[in-house]
Amino acid sequence: MFEDVYLWIKALHVIAVISWMAGMLYLPRLFVYHCEAEIGSKQSETFKVMERRLLKAIINPAMGATWIAGLYLAWAGHWFTFGWLHVKLAMVLAMSAVHGFFSRWVRDFAADQRPHSQKFFRGINEVPTVLMIIIVIMVIVKPF
């Protein structure tokens, strides 16, 4: 019974991570294109809707599910004493911070503010990728 629950929670965790990452990789691309749109234009208004829906309907719930399922897995698997999990948790905290910045920028764009340039958003788009690579290596390789 316990193994079945653990595996279902693990499946939920993987699904949530994939969903969270999909949104975290797509949202900054929307920011890049939103920077090009003229304030008040139909295109700008469309980007506002897309950004808000992506954040509220996909990214936020996926992050919550990722955290809840992940903490359960760490607790149930007795992983909290392992160094690789400490690094993973630090990277997930960093990903959550990036998520927080993204949320702030969605609000900024909704208020017709342009918080950064297209170049900035192109660069920031790589941060979730780097964090994800480190997280996956920690979980699969468990180097320490």
N, C-alpha and C positions, 0 to 999 in steps of 0.2 A: 504494500500500500504506500509506504513512504517513498519508495523509489518511483512509483508511478506519479505521485504528486510532484516530486523533484523534477522528473523529466518534463511534465506539463509546464511547470514554472520555468524551466530552462527554455522550452520552446517559446513560451510567451516572451521571455527575456530577449531571445534572438530576434523574434518578430518586431518587438518594440525598438531594439537597437537599429535594425534595418530601417524602420520607419523614421526614427529620429535622425539618423544619418542622411537619409534621402532628403528630408526637409532642410537639414543643416547645410547640405551641399547646394540645394536649389535656391534657397532664400537669398544668399548673397548675389547670385546671378540675377535674380529679380531686381535687387538693389542697383546693380550695374545698369540694367536697362531703364530702371526708373529714373536714374540720374540724367538720362538722355531726354526723357519726356518733359515737355513744357509744363510748368506748374498750371494747374487748372484745366489741362487738356483732357480729352476723353481717355487717352492712353494713360496719363498719370492717374486718373481716377480708377481705371481698370487695374493698374499695378497695386494701388492701395487695397482694393478688394482681394486680389490674389495673395498679397503678403499677409493680410490679416487672417484670411481663411487658412492659409498654410500654417501659420503660427498657432492659431487657436484650435483648429480641427485636427492637425496632424502632429506638429512638432511638440507642443506642450503636453498633450496626453501621452505621446510616445516617450518623452523624457520621464514623466512620472512613472509610467509602467516599467521603464528601464531601471530606474532607481529602486522601486519597490521589489521587483522580481530579483534584481541583482543582489540587493542586501539580503533577501531571503536565501538565495543560493549560497552566498558567502557564509551566512549563519548556519544553514543546514549542512553545508559541506565542511564546516570547521576550518575555513580558509583564512580567517582574520590574522593568524600568526605568520602567514607566509609573506615574504618580501615582495613577490611579484604582485600580490593583491594590493599591497600598499601603493606601489607604482601605478597600478591600474586605477585605483580609487583617486589618486592625485590627478591622473589624466582625465578621469570622468568629471572630477570637480572643475578642472580647467575647461572641459567641454561645456559644462553647465554655466560657467562664467561667460563663455563665448555666446551661448544661448541667451543669456541675460543681455549682452550687448546687442544681439540681433533683435531682441524684443524692444529694446530702447529705440533702435533705428526704425523699426516698423512704426512706432509711435511718432518719431520725428517725421518720417515721410508722410504719415497720415495728417500731420499738421503743416504740410507743405514746406518743411525744412529739409535742406540737403546737408546731412551731417558730415559727409565725406565725398571724395571724388570717385569717379569710376575706377581709376587706378587703385585707389585704396581698397575698394570692394573686390576688385579682381585679386588682390593680394590676400585679403582676409579670407577669401574663399578657400585658400589652401590650408588654413589653420585646422579646421575640423578633419581634414584628410590626414595631416601629420599626427594629430592626437589619436585618430582611429587606428593608424598603423601601429603606434606604440601599444595601444590597448590590446589589439589583436595579438601582437607578439607576446605580451605578458600572459594572456589567457592560454594561448596555444603552446608556446615554447616553455613558459614558466622558468625563466633563466635563473631565478634564485628564490 
